[in-house]
Amino acid sequence: MPITTKKTITRALCFILPFAVAPIGCSEIDPLEQDVLELDEEGMTESAEQALSVYETEPNNTPSSAKAIKMRDDNHGAFPSGDTVDYWKFNLPARMYVNIFLGNIPAGSDYDIQVFKSTDVSSPVWSGTKGSNADELVVSRDMQAGDYIVKVYPYGGPRGDVQYRLRYAPTAISRGWEWVDVQMPYCGGVNGGADLLCGGTCVRTGSAANPLWDPYRSDCSGFVSWAWQLAAPGLTTSTLPNASTTITGSNLAPGDILLGNGHVVLFESWTDKAAGKARILHEPTCDTVAKAETVTLTASSSSSNVQLWGANYNAYRRNMP
């Protein structure tokens, strides 16, 4: 029986008006990132695909019956009488930093989580075992490419009437979405500093003003530098190759970048790889804000070359320690 899914936005719906600096009616609602709809200048369109809410279907109580999950989706499960464990699984196409979250644990309960390589379900690569109903969260976990099994189980107080929430995402994607969600304005300088690209002074207000982001330029390369957790104020399109290695275009994975034509974008995911459709996150240019965009890529399987917007770009992957 297939997993039941439906379109949703996690716990809140944030609408953005044209030219608005920050989302209206939004608050920080997710440890990984928020989901946003955008009303753009061309009409009411979604700038980012909404996350799916996925509800477990039994059986999923053994590693072999684990249900597949996708990055940024909200996966829900519960523990009715006699149900003592749920298994989920996901794949990482490349080594990357990953965030994993387990929340919405009911009061009076204590749920724990373990993550295993699929080849060894006896030795977890990460465990979340906080007491009571505290959220379990790991940020920037260095994980190798491959298949993973996630085990969620009640340490105490199982409930069948309240569903927990499980989510994972590459850290670079979570950080990139933070700027997209708040509509970070493009600027060639740090907050309060001179805009060396567009002129004037960089001014961030509302939810775009954040002490963690203020030291970074909010141009295209500053955006990638934040997403990649590089030192502020960020590298440039000329120096980002020093922190990365070229890959073949057809091997693009979440968190990689496309660099070329004086611009750089963060690759989020393939939406239809066979058709060359992909989602990117980026800071476009002066007088714009960070955005998610679905584009068509022509990616080489033998070189780093990728055609984007009729121009030549090259695919890069962040160097890991």
RAPEWO-V870929 format. One record per backbone hydrogen bond with DSSP energy under -1.0 kcal/mol. CO is the residue of the C=O (numbers start at 1). NH is the residue of the N-H. Records with the same first field share a line. If there is no record, write none. Layout:
CO->NH / NH
This chain:
4->55
6->53
14->37
15->24
16->39
17->20
40->43
43->40 / 45
51->8
52->74
53->6
54->76
55->4
60->87
62->65
63->66
67->89
70->73
74->54
75->166
76->56
77->164
80->83
86->152
87->67
88->150
89->69
90->148
92->146
96->143
97->171
98->141
99->169
100->138
101->167
102->136
103->165
106->109
110->155 / 156
112->153
113->128
114->151
115->125 / 126
116->149
117->120
126->115
128->113
131->134
136->102
138->100
141->98
143->96
146->92
147->118
148->90
149->116
150->88
151->114
152->86
153->112
156->110
159->79
165->103
166->75
167->101
168->72
169->99
170->174
171->175
172->176
173->177
174->178
175->179
176->180
177->181
178->182
179->184
180->183
184->290
187->218
188->196
190->193
193->202
194->196
195->199
200->195
202->192
205->208
206->209
210->213 / 214
213->216
214->191
219->223
220->224
221->225
222->226
223->227
224->228
225->230
226->229
233->217
236->240
239->242
240->243
241->244
243->319
245->317
248->251
249->252
253->256
256->267
257->316
258->265
259->314
260->263
263->260
265->258
266->281
267->255
269->279
272->277
273->276
276->297
277->271 / 272
278->295
279->268 / 269
280->293
281->266
282->291
285->288
288->186
291->282
293->280
295->278
298->307
300->250
303->249
304->315
305->300
306->313
307->298
308->311
311->308
313->306
314->259
315->247
316->257
317->245
